[in-house]
Structures are given as C-alpha cells and as structure tokens.
Amino acid sequence: DNSILSESLTAEPINAESDSFNLKLIVRNFGITVKDSLKVSVRRTLSDNTTIVMDSIYPSVLFQDTLNFVVDNQISNSFGNNQFTIDIDADGDIDELDESNNSAIFDLFIPLFGTKNLFPIDYAIVSDHDVRLLAQATDLFSQARDFLFEIDTLNTFNSPALRQNTVNARSLAAWQPTLLPDIPANDSTVYFWRTKFAQPQPGESDEWVISSFIYIGDGPEGWSQSVFNQYDENALTGLSRNLFDKSLDFEETETDVFIRTFGSANPADITDISVQFNGAEYNIDNDKRCRDNTINFIAFEKSTTVPYAAIPLIFQDPRTCGRTPQVINSYRRNEFETGSDNLLDYIDAINDGDSVIMYTIGNPEFSLWTAAVKSKLEEIGASTAEIESLQDGEPYILKGRKGVSAGDAVTYTTATLPKNEQQLSIDQTIEGIFSEGEMTSTIIGPASAWQSVVNDIKISEMPVTDVVAFDVIGINNSGNETVILANQTANIIDISSVNPDAYPYLRLRFNTADPDNLTSAQLRKWQVLYTGVPEGIVVLEPDFEVTQSLQEGTQLSAAFGFLN
C-alpha cells in the first residue's frame, strides 16, 4: 500500500536556466512489499497551462524511501508558477489497500534568474588560503548589479567567523574573503558560502545559493564531506539525521493500530469489528471478514512495522481474512493444532523480534485450549496463568513480540461484568527501528584521473557489533550509474584503476548495520582524491550592448572573454 503526501515533496533550488532538477518524493509503503517495479508519473503544468507528462520506473519501496525524479528543464517557458501532479503506481499495476493516497500535488515557483556558485565547486578541497569565490548571474546578459556574498564556518551563517561583502558586477562576481588565520589549528576547516542578488527583480530568486569547501593547506585536489551539515543533500535509506546530536541514527518507524472487538454475548456482529492500521480499515466488506469465535493475529516487521501474514494463504482459505493483500491470520479452536499452517505453525513462522497483535472475536473457548497452545503463545509473551483465568466469551487483546519472555506481552481485558457482553478496544502504536541503512553522496567529479577514497568511521560500542562497508558507484556521460567497487572496508580505497573516460563522475555509498545494538556507525568524513578537468566560462566583454537595432543583413561583431 504505497502512499505519497504533498507535504513530503521538495525540489532543489533552481531557476529557469537550470537544465534539470530533482523532485524528491517521499513514498511510504504501509503494506507488504511486492517484487514488481513502481511506476511514477509526473504531470507538469506550466504557467501558460501547457502540460508535460513524464514517468520513471523505480524498485518497489520496502517501507519508506526518497525517490529522486529528474525533471528535464530545457524548455523555453519553464519560469513562473509550475504545478506538478505526482501519481505513484500510475498504471494501477499493484494491488493496494488504498489507492486514494497515490497522488499528490506540488506547486513550485521557478524564478527566471538567480545566482550560481561557480568556484570553489561544491565540497571541493581547497589548498590555497587566498581562495577566490566566484559566482555567476544565470542571466548571462545581465547588466551590472550587486551580488551579496557571505562565508562562515557554520551553515547557519551566524558564527563570529561570518564575513559579508557586496560586489557590483555584470555577469560574474568575484570576492576574496579573509579566512581564519592559516595556522595548524585551523587546517581542515570547512567553510560554507552563499550568494544572491542584493535587489532581486520581479521573477528572480530571492533564495541564497549555498556551497561549501574544506581548506587543507597544501592539500590534494578532490572532494570532501567532513562535517555533519555537509551530509544534508545526501540520500538516506534506513537512516535519519539527528540534528541535535549531529549523528546518523537508524530510522525509527511506527504503525498506529486500532482494534475494536466484542464478547460473544454482545449484540454486535462481525461487521462491527474494526482493525485499522494508520487509519486504514482492514475489516472491510470484501466477502472475507474475519469469522466469529476466532483468535486472530497480525505480525509487524521489526524494522518497518509493516504488517504481514506470517503464513500467507490463498484468498479463499478461511484462516486468512480482511482487506487484500491479507495480513490477518485467523483460527477457530478446532484449527489450532490440526493440519498444516495451523496456529502452532503460525507462531513458528513469525520472525524473531517482530511485534504481534492477537485479538479474539466472539468465543474461541479459552477453557479448552491445550497446554501445547498455551506454551506456544508464551513465545510471543503470553502468560499461561492469565489465559487460564479468562472466561469463555470475554474479549481479549494481546500486544507481544516474538522471542520475549512469557508474561512480557501487554494484554487488555475488561473488568466490567458480564464480561462476555463487553466491547474492548485499543489504540496503540507499534514501534520499530531499522538495523541497517545507507547514505549515498552527491555527484563527484568530473575527473581526468581518479586516485583514492579516504574515510573515517567512529564506532562507540565495545565489543564492536557494527558492520560497515562502502560502495563506489561510477556514472557515465549518459547519467547511468553502475556499482564498480562493492563492500569496500579499507580506510583508503584505491580507485586509480577506474577509467575516467568511462566514468567521469562517481558517487559513494556508506553502508552500516548493527542488528545487536541498533546504533549506526558514524561517518566522520569521506573524501575522494582526483585530478579534475579544465573548466572555464565564456563571457561577453563589459562594453557590449545587449540590445541593438540593426538593418537586415548587417554583420554583428561581439568580443568574448574566457575565464579559467
């Protein structure tokens, strides 16, 4: 059951001159995971009501993931108000619990022009203390105007090291700020810098454009992320940013569960039973409501808290019920121990550490449960003594976990008499946490020669239970990505054999797992050392008149400069 929310949609800072940009779509799956791919369709409505439809295919989402949808912006009328209508599982190929949450609308104003930070490139390693910041107006025909520059050692731009300047320039603005004193204590300092127009014109961006670099005296050429806030643009899966502690934590998850059931003598019938996950009703009228006089189970995956059927059964089997895909297993007393896929088999099939909700409907005849059944239920935290104290027909709900001690489950009963006439309901949260995750870097390069990847990991527990590895991902000129080095564990990874003609760009992926302590290893820094490629910009000479009236057939000459 895939879901996308409008408030989860974001886009990187762009303007009309950007050739492309990413829509970041946070998609959550409340149901089981299928092997089918997930199609995402985006309908873009421009300010002149022109409509452009795009789509892309992604792997199925396990629990929650951020999908980067690349939008081609090489059109003439992209500026102004843009509306994006996003549809996940656009063709309806996946059978879902609720199709109504598969669409979202995102409004984005794309300014006509703004500023662009050119040098140092983002995350660069800078070895010259007399660094020169260079920014460009995205309107290459811009007249002279004021550019605002700021540089600081914090991305909040409010430390005592903050420096500010205003530069009047036409299309290129340069500023050489004063860095912290060039002493060993200040070596390897990360600087954040940003630019924008001092007086934006109508339709232009008023947003700061932020970049960062690290100063390493006489250091190598390359790319570096070595402070926590430089990870902001990296993609996370199974991890979350703890802004307070400035740490990467395994992602915590939760599923809201509401259960309402009745005793055997209550006048309500099975249509009044309610089983809801995150507000979605599972006891629906689909000819497979859960039966009367049963004990019912739902298991929840410990990392994602996604509900699942520990024993998947065909739709027609009475021992499964509710909304499809069905996640509720249901047993009458005569089905507890007979045949295959019985209640005892069900408990065995639950994965260790997964949460379980057990609830009764009507009268499952507690007094006739065998010792084997009661003993088996102790594996999810039930208490044999409590089960033996229950009256036949009274409602009963248990919230347990596979592998806990007998009696550790939280149980819910009624104290009102007669018990078999009562209603019982719970509104609880199933909590989970990932035991593994990954962080993928921004794009690195282009390079004319690759050299090495340097990383520094902090692990706090002793003995060490963390498993850490890195993947190096090559990106060709078409933008296709291929893992070229996998599961690398060395602090220095040799990438000199990577052909820069085949892969002028790279990404890094940090993989971390700790199923024992559920604490992520901390990436202190990762760096890629490489030789870059020559880069420059062609600019019009300052005295060139952008607007000129000429007779037809008249030749126009313009002088250009080149800045390396």
N, C-alpha and C positions, 0 to 999 in steps of 0.2 A: 504494500500500500504506500505508494510514493506520494510525497507532499512537497509543495513549494509555497513559501509565504512571500508576499510583496515586500515586507519589511526586511527580508533577508537579501534582497537584491542590491548590488553595488556595482559601480563602474569606476575604473581608474580615472584620474584627472586627464581630460582630453580637450581638444579644440577641433575646429572644423578642418584644420590642416593635418590632423593625425591620420595616418594611412590606415590604421586599425586600432581597435581597443578591445578589452576583455569585459564581458559581463560576468560577474561572479554570482553563480546561482547556488544557494544552499538548499540541497534536496535531502529530505529525510524519508526513510522507509520505515513505516510502522508495522509492516507485516513480514512475511518470510521473504528470503532472497531467492530469486529465480536466475537461471543461467542466461536468459535472454538479455540482449543488449537493450539500452534505454535510449529511445529517440527523443531529442529535444528540438522543438520547432519554435522559432522566434519570428514574429511579425512586427516589423519596424514601420511605424507611421511617421513620416517627416512633417515638418511644419506646413508644407504645401499640400498635405493629405496624400502624397504619394506613398504607396505601400510596397515594402520589400519583404519577401519571405525567405528565411534561411533555416537550415536544420543541420543537426550534427548528431553523431552516434557516440554513446558513452557506455562503459561497462556498467552493469547493474549496481545500484547503491546498496551496500550491506546494511548500514544504519543511517549514517549521515555523511555527506561529502559535499565539498565545494566544487562545482563544475565550472570550468572556465570556458565560456562561449566566446570565440573570437569573431568580432564583427568587422567586416570589411568596410572601411570608411572612405574609400576612394570614389566619392560621388560629389557632384557639384553643389548640391543643396542640403548638406548634412547639418548646417548650423541652425540654431533655434531650438524650439521645443520638439523633442523626439519622444514617442511613446513606444515601448516595447511590450508586446503581449507574448508571454512565455508559456508554452504548453509542454509538459513532460509526458512521456508515453503518448506522443502526439497522435499515433495511429490506433491507440487503444488495444495494442497487441498483448498487454499484460493484464491478467485478471486481477482486479484490485478490490479492496474493501470499500473504498470511497473514491469515485472519480471526480468529485466536486472540488477537491483540493489540488488538482493537477495543473491549474492555470494561475497566473499572476500577471499583474500589470505594473510596469515600472516606467516612470516619467523621468526623462533626463534632458536638461538644458545643455546644449553643446554650444559654447561660445564660438564666435567667429575667429578670434585670435587670442593669443596669450603669450607667455614666455616659455622658453625651453632651455633647460640647463644643458650646456654642451660639454664643458670641461671643468674639473675632472669628471670623467664618466662615473656614473653611479657605482658605489662600492669600490672605487679604484684604490690602489696602493700608490701613495704619493711620496716621493723621496726628496723633493725639493722644498725646503722650508719657505721659500719665496713663491708660494703657489699663486697662480693667477686663475681667478674664477671667470668663466666665460658663459654668457647667456645670450640667447637669440630671441628676437621677436618672430613669432611664427608667420607674421605678415612680412615677407621679405621686402616689400615696397613701403614699409613703414617710414614715416617721417621721424625726425629727431624727437625723442620724448624721454621721460625719466623712468629708469628702472630702479626698483628697490632691491637691495641685497642685504641679507643677514646671514651670519655664520655663528655657530655656537657649538659647545661640546655636548649639549643636550638637544634632543629633538623637540623639546618644548620651547626652546629659544628664550629661556628666562634665567640663565645662569650668569654669574659675574663675568664669564668669558665672552658674553654676547658682543658682537661687533656689527654695526649697521652702516650702510652707505647708500647714497643715491647717485646714480650715474646717468648722465644725459648722453644718449646715443641714438643712432638711426636704427639699424637692424641688429647690430652686435654691440653688446655692452660688456666691458671687462673691468675687473676690480682685483687688486692685490691686497688682501686683508693682512692684518698682523696676527699671526698665530701665537700660541703660547710660547714662552721662551724655549729656544732649541737646546734643552738640557736633557740628560738621560731620563729624568723623571717624567718628562712629557713625551718621550718617544712612544710610538704606538697609540697615540691619542686619536680617537675617532671624532671627526667634525661633521656636523650637519649644516647644510647651507640651502638657502631658498631665495627665490626671486619672484617678482610680479611687477606689473605696471603700477606706477605711483598714482596715475589717474586713468583708470580703465574707461574706454569709450563704451557707449551703448553696444551691447552684443559681445563685448570682450570679457575675458575671465578675470574675476577678482580673487581667485584662489592662488595661494602660494604653491609654487612648484618646488618640491623638496628633493635633495640629493644628499649623499654622504660619501666620505672618503676617510681613509686612515693614513696618518702621517707616520712613516717609518724612515728615519734618516738613513740615507744611502741604501734604502731597501730595494727589493726587486720590483719588477713590473708585475702587475697582476690584479686580482680581485679579492676582496676580503669582507667578511662579516664577523665582527668580533665583539659587538655589544648587543644586548637583547633587543633594543628597538630597531636594529637593522634587520631583524627577522620579520618585521611587520608585513612585508609583501610576499613572504614565502608561503607556500601552500601546505596546510596541515591536514593529516588524516589520522584519527585516533589520538590526537594531541590537542591541547588547548594552551593559550598563552595566559599565564598567571601574571597579570600586570603589577600586582602588589609585590610579589616575591621576585619578579623578573625571572621566571622559570618556565620551563615547558613541563606541563603536567599531563598525565594520561587523561583523556577526555572522560568526564563523568556523564552518565546518561540516566534518564528516568522515564518511566511509563506510569501514567496515572491509571489506577484501576478502581472501578466502581462495581460492586456486586450487590444485588438485592435478591434474596431468596425467601422462601416461606416454609413453615412447618406443614406436616401432612394434613392437619385439620384446618388450616387456613383456607378461606373460601377462594383465594386467588388461584389461578391456574398457570400453566407453563408460559402463557403469553405475557404474564406479568413479571416473569423472571427478567432481570436486567444484568447484562455483563458488558461493561464498557471499558475500552482502552483508549485513553486520551480523547474521551468524549465520543468515540465511535461505538455504536451499539452492535454487539455480536449476536445477540439472541433475536434474530430477525425472522420475518415470515418468509422463509425460503423452503418450506416443507422439510426442514431439518432442525427444528428447535430441539433443544436438549430434553430428554424424556423425564417423566415423573419417576420418583423413587430411585434416584441415581446419586452416585457420588461422581463429581466432575473435577477435572484437572486442567490447568493451563501452566505450562512451563515458560520461563523467560530466560533468554540467553544472557549470561552473566555480564558480558561486555556491553552489548547494545540494548539490553532489556526488551528486545523484540520478542513477542510471544510466538511460541511454536508448538506443534503437536509432537510430543516425544515419540509417539508411534503414528506415523501418517497412515491413514486408512482411506479407502475409496469413499466417495460421497454417499453411496448407498448403505455403508456399514453403520448400524445404529450406535456403535461405540464412538462415533465422531459426530459433532453437531455444531450448529451455529453458522455464521457468515463464512463464505468461502473467500480465500483459502482457509480451510477449517483448522483451528488451533486448539479446540477443546476436545479432550478425550473423556468419554462418559461411560460409566459401568453400573449396571444393576448387580445386586448381591450374587446372583447365580452366574455372573460373568467374571467374578473376581479371580477365580483360580482355574477356570475351565478353558480348554483350547489354547490356541496361540494368541499372542497380542493381548493377554489378559492384564489385570491390574498389576500383578506382580511383575510382569514383563515391562509394563509402563514405567514403574519406578526404576527398574534397571536401566531403561533407555534414557532417562534424564541425565544430562551431562553433569559431572561433579561441579559444584559451585553455582549451578543455575537455580534461580528462585522458582517457587511453585505456589500456585494458589489452588486450594482444594475447597469445594463447597458442595453442600447437599441440595437436592431438590426432593421435597416430599419425605418419604420414609425409606432410607436404604438399609434399615434393620440392623442398627448397631449391635444389638444383643446377640446376633447370630454370626458376627464376624469371627473368623478363626484366628488362632494365635499367629499363624503364618502371615495373615493380612496385617494384623496389628504390628507385628515385628517389622514387616516390610515398610510400613508407614513411618516407623521410627527413623528410617533413613532420610526422611525429609523433615525431621524434627518433631513428629507427633509423639504424644505420650500415651502409652497403653493404658495407664491408670485413668487418664482423662477420658479416653474413648469408652472405657468400661463404665464410666459414670454417666454417660449420655443416655437420655431417654429416647426410645424409638420414636421417630417422627419429629423430633425437635430440630430446628435449623442449626447448621454448624459450618463455620468457615475457618480455614487454616491458611496461614501465610508462612511458608517454610523455605528451606534451601537444601538442596541435595548435599549430603555429607556432613551436616551439623549433628550435634548430639541429640539423642532422644529427649524430648521435652523442651528443646530450644525454640521451636516454632511459636509464633504468635497466633493465638486462637481466639475466636469470637463465638460466644454463645448468648443466650437470653436468660435473664433471671425471672422474667415475667411468667406467671402460670395462667392457664396450662401452656406448657412450652410448645406443644405441637400446633398451637393455634397462632404462633407469633411470626412476625416478619423480622428478618435480620439483614442488615446491610452494612457494608464497609466502604469507605472512600480512602484508599491508601495509595502510596507511591512505591513502585518497585525501583530500586536504585541499582545502578551498575557502573562499572568503570572498565575502560579498555586496559588490557595488559600489554599491548604493543601499539606502536604508532610510527609515523614517518613525517618528515619535513622535507619539502622539495624547494630548492633555491630558485631564485630568479635566473634569467638567462645570462650566461657568462661569455664574453668574447666581443667581437671576433678576434681570432688569434692566427698568427702566421706560424707559430710553433708552441706546442703545449709542453709543460715541464713537469709539474708535480701538484698534488693536492696535499695540503697540510691541515691537520685537525687537532683539536684539543678537547678531550672529554673529561667531565667531572662525574665521578661515581662516589656516592656518600656511604653506602652500606658496606659493612664487612661482616661476614664474607660477601664477596661480590656475587650478586644474583642477576645483574643486568647483562643483556646480550646486545651488543652494538655493532653495526656494520654500515658501510657506505656503498652506494651505487653511483657510478659515473655514467651520465646519460649524454650521448652525442646527438647533436642537432645539425642536420644538413641544410643546404641553402633553400630547400623547399619547406623547411619547418618540421620535417618528420623527425621523431625522436626515437632513439634506439639505445637500450642499455648496453654499453660496451665494456664496462667492468662492474661486476656484481659482487656483493658480500665482501667488500674490502675492509680489513680490520686494522691495518697498519696506521700509525700516526702520520706517516709520509707515504703517499701513494704515487708511484711513478706513472705518469701519463705521457711520457715523451714518445711512446710508440703510436699515439693517436694521430692519425693523419688529419691535419687542419684543412686540407683541401676537401676531404670527405665530410669532416665535422668541424666547421669554423666556429661553432658555438657549443657550449656544454651546459648541463645542469648537474647539480649534486643532489643526492637524496640520502638523508640521515635516517637510519632505521634503528629503533630502540624497542626492547622488550624486557619485561620483568614480571613474569607471572607469579612470583613468590611474594614480593613486597609491593607490587603495583606502584612503583615510583620510577619515573623516567630518568634515564641518564641525562646529564645536562651538557649541551654543546656549548663550550666556551668560545670557540671560534672555528671557522673553516676558511681556508684561503686556497686560491688557485693561482699558481705562478705560471705565467705565459708571456710570450712576446706578441705584442699587438700588431696591428696593421696600420699603414699610413692612413691618416684621416684628415680631411680639411673641408673647407666651406668656400663656395664662390659667392662673392658679394658685389653688388653694384658700387661704383665709385660714388662718393658722397654728393657730387655736384650734378648727378644725373636727374633729370626731371622725369618723374614717373608718368605724368600726364602731359602729352604733347599733341598738337594738332598738325598734321602733315598732309600735303597733297598726295593723292593717289600716285603711286609709282616712285615716290621719294624714298631714298635709302635712309635708314636709321642706323646710326652707329652708337654703340654703348661700350663703355670701358668697365671691365670687371677686375676685381682683385681676388686673390686667393690667400686664405689664412690657413696655415697648417696647425 
